[in-house]
Amino acid sequence: MKIIYSNYLPVKGFRAINLFGIVFARKEHKTLDKRVLNHEAIHTRQILELWVVGFYVWYITEWVFKWIRYGERYRAYREIGFEREAFAHDIDLHYLKRRKRYAFRRYL
């Protein structure tokens, strides 16, 4: 997984963002720990399963609807199905080896 350290991506308050399988990390975090890298690897698998564009359309649409529902951007982000799967399993470094395709559906 390619990692690019940046002053601009992701926005402040986040450590990393996965864009098209490339992880952008805030420079102030210097190195990403295994948990964060695993979290982003889970997103990469989700991205590939939905043929890239489908992932981002779904992600943004779900975030907007949840933002409207909860009235809070950060809570909306944490409630996105893709994020729920990634946060639930980012500590398990072997999760991707046994993960079934489209496993994110369980978190919708």
PyMOL CGO cylinders between C-alpha atoms (Angstrom):
from pymol import cmd
from pymol.cgo import CYLINDER

trace = [
    CYLINDER, 0.00, 0.00, 0.00, 1.43, 3.36, -1.02, 0.3, 1, 1, 1, 1, 1, 1,
    CYLINDER, 1.43, 3.36, -1.02, 1.49, 6.04, 1.69, 0.3, 1, 1, 1, 1, 1, 1,
    CYLINDER, 1.49, 6.04, 1.69, 1.96, 9.74, 0.97, 0.3, 1, 1, 1, 1, 1, 1,
    CYLINDER, 1.96, 9.74, 0.97, 2.50, 12.16, 3.85, 0.3, 1, 1, 1, 1, 1, 1,
    CYLINDER, 2.50, 12.16, 3.85, 0.86, 15.53, 3.34, 0.3, 1, 1, 1, 1, 1, 1,
    CYLINDER, 0.86, 15.53, 3.34, 0.14, 18.81, 5.11, 0.3, 1, 1, 1, 1, 1, 1,
    CYLINDER, 0.14, 18.81, 5.11, -3.31, 19.00, 3.51, 0.3, 1, 1, 1, 1, 1, 1,
    CYLINDER, -3.31, 19.00, 3.51, -4.80, 15.51, 3.28, 0.3, 1, 1, 1, 1, 1, 1,
    CYLINDER, -4.80, 15.51, 3.28, -6.65, 14.36, 5.22, 0.3, 1, 1, 1, 1, 1, 1,
    CYLINDER, -6.65, 14.36, 5.22, -8.27, 17.34, 6.89, 0.3, 1, 1, 1, 1, 1, 1,
    CYLINDER, -8.27, 17.34, 6.89, -7.13, 18.11, 10.43, 0.3, 1, 1, 1, 1, 1, 1,
    CYLINDER, -7.13, 18.11, 10.43, -8.56, 15.76, 13.00, 0.3, 1, 1, 1, 1, 1, 1,
    CYLINDER, -8.56, 15.76, 13.00, -7.97, 12.64, 10.88, 0.3, 1, 1, 1, 1, 1, 1,
    CYLINDER, -7.97, 12.64, 10.88, -4.78, 10.61, 10.52, 0.3, 1, 1, 1, 1, 1, 1,
    CYLINDER, -4.78, 10.61, 10.52, -5.28, 9.09, 7.09, 0.3, 1, 1, 1, 1, 1, 1,
    CYLINDER, -5.28, 9.09, 7.09, -7.56, 8.94, 4.08, 0.3, 1, 1, 1, 1, 1, 1,
    CYLINDER, -7.56, 8.94, 4.08, -7.62, 6.27, 1.39, 0.3, 1, 1, 1, 1, 1, 1,
    CYLINDER, -7.62, 6.27, 1.39, -8.08, 7.69, -2.09, 0.3, 1, 1, 1, 1, 1, 1,
    CYLINDER, -8.08, 7.69, -2.09, -8.13, 5.13, -4.87, 0.3, 1, 1, 1, 1, 1, 1,
    CYLINDER, -8.13, 5.13, -4.87, -5.96, 2.73, -2.89, 0.3, 1, 1, 1, 1, 1, 1,
    CYLINDER, -5.96, 2.73, -2.89, -3.35, 5.37, -2.00, 0.3, 1, 1, 1, 1, 1, 1,
    CYLINDER, -3.35, 5.37, -2.00, -3.21, 6.38, 1.66, 0.3, 1, 1, 1, 1, 1, 1,
    CYLINDER, -3.21, 6.38, 1.66, -2.63, 10.05, 2.41, 0.3, 1, 1, 1, 1, 1, 1,
    CYLINDER, -2.63, 10.05, 2.41, -1.50, 10.72, 6.00, 0.3, 1, 1, 1, 1, 1, 1,
    CYLINDER, -1.50, 10.72, 6.00, -0.98, 13.94, 7.93, 0.3, 1, 1, 1, 1, 1, 1,
    CYLINDER, -0.98, 13.94, 7.93, 2.73, 14.78, 8.19, 0.3, 1, 1, 1, 1, 1, 1,
    CYLINDER, 2.73, 14.78, 8.19, 2.46, 15.45, 11.91, 0.3, 1, 1, 1, 1, 1, 1,
    CYLINDER, 2.46, 15.45, 11.91, 1.69, 11.75, 12.49, 0.3, 1, 1, 1, 1, 1, 1,
    CYLINDER, 1.69, 11.75, 12.49, 5.10, 10.75, 11.03, 0.3, 1, 1, 1, 1, 1, 1,
    CYLINDER, 5.10, 10.75, 11.03, 4.37, 7.02, 10.78, 0.3, 1, 1, 1, 1, 1, 1,
    CYLINDER, 4.37, 7.02, 10.78, 1.08, 5.15, 10.81, 0.3, 1, 1, 1, 1, 1, 1,
    CYLINDER, 1.08, 5.15, 10.81, 0.70, 2.25, 13.22, 0.3, 1, 1, 1, 1, 1, 1,
    CYLINDER, 0.70, 2.25, 13.22, -0.37, -1.24, 12.15, 0.3, 1, 1, 1, 1, 1, 1,
    CYLINDER, -0.37, -1.24, 12.15, -3.96, -0.65, 13.24, 0.3, 1, 1, 1, 1, 1, 1,
    CYLINDER, -3.96, -0.65, 13.24, -4.36, 2.40, 11.01, 0.3, 1, 1, 1, 1, 1, 1,
    CYLINDER, -4.36, 2.40, 11.01, -2.68, 0.64, 8.08, 0.3, 1, 1, 1, 1, 1, 1,
    CYLINDER, -2.68, 0.64, 8.08, -5.00, -2.34, 8.53, 0.3, 1, 1, 1, 1, 1, 1,
    CYLINDER, -5.00, -2.34, 8.53, -8.02, -0.01, 8.69, 0.3, 1, 1, 1, 1, 1, 1,
    CYLINDER, -8.02, -0.01, 8.69, -6.97, 1.53, 5.38, 0.3, 1, 1, 1, 1, 1, 1,
    CYLINDER, -6.97, 1.53, 5.38, -6.26, -1.90, 3.87, 0.3, 1, 1, 1, 1, 1, 1,
    CYLINDER, -6.26, -1.90, 3.87, -9.85, -2.89, 4.70, 0.3, 1, 1, 1, 1, 1, 1,
    CYLINDER, -9.85, -2.89, 4.70, -11.01, 0.21, 2.84, 0.3, 1, 1, 1, 1, 1, 1,
    CYLINDER, -11.01, 0.21, 2.84, -8.84, -0.74, -0.14, 0.3, 1, 1, 1, 1, 1, 1,
    CYLINDER, -8.84, -0.74, -0.14, -10.59, -4.11, -0.30, 0.3, 1, 1, 1, 1, 1, 1,
    CYLINDER, -10.59, -4.11, -0.30, -13.98, -2.38, -0.12, 0.3, 1, 1, 1, 1, 1, 1,
    CYLINDER, -13.98, -2.38, -0.12, -12.92, 0.04, -2.87, 0.3, 1, 1, 1, 1, 1, 1,
    CYLINDER, -12.92, 0.04, -2.87, -11.92, -2.83, -5.16, 0.3, 1, 1, 1, 1, 1, 1,
    CYLINDER, -11.92, -2.83, -5.16, -15.14, -4.75, -4.49, 0.3, 1, 1, 1, 1, 1, 1,
    CYLINDER, -15.14, -4.75, -4.49, -17.23, -1.79, -5.62, 0.3, 1, 1, 1, 1, 1, 1,
    CYLINDER, -17.23, -1.79, -5.62, -15.04, -0.91, -8.59, 0.3, 1, 1, 1, 1, 1, 1,
    CYLINDER, -15.04, -0.91, -8.59, -13.72, 2.33, -7.09, 0.3, 1, 1, 1, 1, 1, 1,
    CYLINDER, -13.72, 2.33, -7.09, -16.43, 4.73, -8.27, 0.3, 1, 1, 1, 1, 1, 1,
    CYLINDER, -16.43, 4.73, -8.27, -19.20, 2.71, -6.63, 0.3, 1, 1, 1, 1, 1, 1,
    CYLINDER, -19.20, 2.71, -6.63, -17.40, 2.88, -3.31, 0.3, 1, 1, 1, 1, 1, 1,
    CYLINDER, -17.40, 2.88, -3.31, -17.07, 6.66, -3.33, 0.3, 1, 1, 1, 1, 1, 1,
    CYLINDER, -17.07, 6.66, -3.33, -20.63, 7.26, -4.56, 0.3, 1, 1, 1, 1, 1, 1,
    CYLINDER, -20.63, 7.26, -4.56, -21.99, 4.96, -1.84, 0.3, 1, 1, 1, 1, 1, 1,
    CYLINDER, -21.99, 4.96, -1.84, -19.66, 6.38, 0.84, 0.3, 1, 1, 1, 1, 1, 1,
    CYLINDER, -19.66, 6.38, 0.84, -20.54, 10.02, 0.18, 0.3, 1, 1, 1, 1, 1, 1,
    CYLINDER, -20.54, 10.02, 0.18, -24.27, 9.31, -0.22, 0.3, 1, 1, 1, 1, 1, 1,
    CYLINDER, -24.27, 9.31, -0.22, -24.41, 7.35, 3.03, 0.3, 1, 1, 1, 1, 1, 1,
    CYLINDER, -24.41, 7.35, 3.03, -22.43, 10.06, 4.84, 0.3, 1, 1, 1, 1, 1, 1,
    CYLINDER, -22.43, 10.06, 4.84, -24.81, 12.81, 3.65, 0.3, 1, 1, 1, 1, 1, 1,
    CYLINDER, -24.81, 12.81, 3.65, -27.90, 10.87, 4.69, 0.3, 1, 1, 1, 1, 1, 1,
    CYLINDER, -27.90, 10.87, 4.69, -26.41, 10.07, 8.10, 0.3, 1, 1, 1, 1, 1, 1,
    CYLINDER, -26.41, 10.07, 8.10, -25.31, 13.69, 8.56, 0.3, 1, 1, 1, 1, 1, 1,
    CYLINDER, -25.31, 13.69, 8.56, -28.91, 14.76, 7.94, 0.3, 1, 1, 1, 1, 1, 1,
    CYLINDER, -28.91, 14.76, 7.94, -30.15, 12.04, 10.31, 0.3, 1, 1, 1, 1, 1, 1,
    CYLINDER, -30.15, 12.04, 10.31, -27.73, 12.70, 13.18, 0.3, 1, 1, 1, 1, 1, 1,
    CYLINDER, -27.73, 12.70, 13.18, -26.97, 16.38, 12.58, 0.3, 1, 1, 1, 1, 1, 1,
    CYLINDER, -26.97, 16.38, 12.58, -23.28, 15.84, 13.28, 0.3, 1, 1, 1, 1, 1, 1,
    CYLINDER, -23.28, 15.84, 13.28, -20.61, 15.26, 10.64, 0.3, 1, 1, 1, 1, 1, 1,
    CYLINDER, -20.61, 15.26, 10.64, -18.25, 13.16, 12.75, 0.3, 1, 1, 1, 1, 1, 1,
    CYLINDER, -18.25, 13.16, 12.75, -20.99, 10.86, 14.02, 0.3, 1, 1, 1, 1, 1, 1,
    CYLINDER, -20.99, 10.86, 14.02, -22.24, 10.47, 10.43, 0.3, 1, 1, 1, 1, 1, 1,
    CYLINDER, -22.24, 10.47, 10.43, -18.71, 9.44, 9.40, 0.3, 1, 1, 1, 1, 1, 1,
    CYLINDER, -18.71, 9.44, 9.40, -18.47, 6.85, 12.21, 0.3, 1, 1, 1, 1, 1, 1,
    CYLINDER, -18.47, 6.85, 12.21, -21.86, 5.38, 11.24, 0.3, 1, 1, 1, 1, 1, 1,
    CYLINDER, -21.86, 5.38, 11.24, -20.99, 4.74, 7.58, 0.3, 1, 1, 1, 1, 1, 1,
    CYLINDER, -20.99, 4.74, 7.58, -21.12, 0.99, 6.96, 0.3, 1, 1, 1, 1, 1, 1,
    CYLINDER, -21.12, 0.99, 6.96, -17.62, 0.92, 5.44, 0.3, 1, 1, 1, 1, 1, 1,
    CYLINDER, -17.62, 0.92, 5.44, -16.20, 2.68, 8.50, 0.3, 1, 1, 1, 1, 1, 1,
    CYLINDER, -16.20, 2.68, 8.50, -18.10, 0.46, 10.91, 0.3, 1, 1, 1, 1, 1, 1,
    CYLINDER, -18.10, 0.46, 10.91, -16.55, -2.63, 9.32, 0.3, 1, 1, 1, 1, 1, 1,
    CYLINDER, -16.55, -2.63, 9.32, -13.06, -1.10, 9.27, 0.3, 1, 1, 1, 1, 1, 1,
    CYLINDER, -13.06, -1.10, 9.27, -13.22, 0.11, 12.88, 0.3, 1, 1, 1, 1, 1, 1,
    CYLINDER, -13.22, 0.11, 12.88, -14.66, -3.23, 14.05, 0.3, 1, 1, 1, 1, 1, 1,
    CYLINDER, -14.66, -3.23, 14.05, -11.73, -5.18, 12.58, 0.3, 1, 1, 1, 1, 1, 1,
    CYLINDER, -11.73, -5.18, 12.58, -8.75, -2.83, 12.31, 0.3, 1, 1, 1, 1, 1, 1,
    CYLINDER, -8.75, -2.83, 12.31, -7.10, -4.35, 15.38, 0.3, 1, 1, 1, 1, 1, 1,
    CYLINDER, -7.10, -4.35, 15.38, -7.29, -7.85, 13.82, 0.3, 1, 1, 1, 1, 1, 1,
    CYLINDER, -7.29, -7.85, 13.82, -4.30, -7.97, 11.46, 0.3, 1, 1, 1, 1, 1, 1,
    CYLINDER, -4.30, -7.97, 11.46, -5.51, -11.28, 9.97, 0.3, 1, 1, 1, 1, 1, 1,
    CYLINDER, -5.51, -11.28, 9.97, -9.06, -10.12, 9.21, 0.3, 1, 1, 1, 1, 1, 1,
    CYLINDER, -9.06, -10.12, 9.21, -8.51, -9.61, 5.48, 0.3, 1, 1, 1, 1, 1, 1,
    CYLINDER, -8.51, -9.61, 5.48, -7.27, -13.20, 5.09, 0.3, 1, 1, 1, 1, 1, 1,
    CYLINDER, -7.27, -13.20, 5.09, -10.63, -14.62, 6.19, 0.3, 1, 1, 1, 1, 1, 1,
    CYLINDER, -10.63, -14.62, 6.19, -12.95, -11.76, 5.19, 0.3, 1, 1, 1, 1, 1, 1,
    CYLINDER, -12.95, -11.76, 5.19, -15.68, -12.70, 2.75, 0.3, 1, 1, 1, 1, 1, 1,
    CYLINDER, -15.68, -12.70, 2.75, -16.47, -10.53, -0.24, 0.3, 1, 1, 1, 1, 1, 1,
    CYLINDER, -16.47, -10.53, -0.24, -18.87, -7.67, 0.44, 0.3, 1, 1, 1, 1, 1, 1,
    CYLINDER, -18.87, -7.67, 0.44, -18.60, -8.22, 4.20, 0.3, 1, 1, 1, 1, 1, 1,
    CYLINDER, -18.60, -8.22, 4.20, -19.37, -4.52, 4.70, 0.3, 1, 1, 1, 1, 1, 1,
    CYLINDER, -19.37, -4.52, 4.70, -23.06, -5.31, 3.98, 0.3, 1, 1, 1, 1, 1, 1,
    CYLINDER, -23.06, -5.31, 3.98, -23.42, -6.63, 7.54, 0.3, 1, 1, 1, 1, 1, 1,
    CYLINDER, -23.42, -6.63, 7.54, -22.64, -3.14, 8.84, 0.3, 1, 1, 1, 1, 1, 1,
    CYLINDER, -22.64, -3.14, 8.84, -25.25, -1.22, 6.86, 0.3, 1, 1, 1, 1, 1, 1,
]
cmd.load_cgo(trace, "trace")
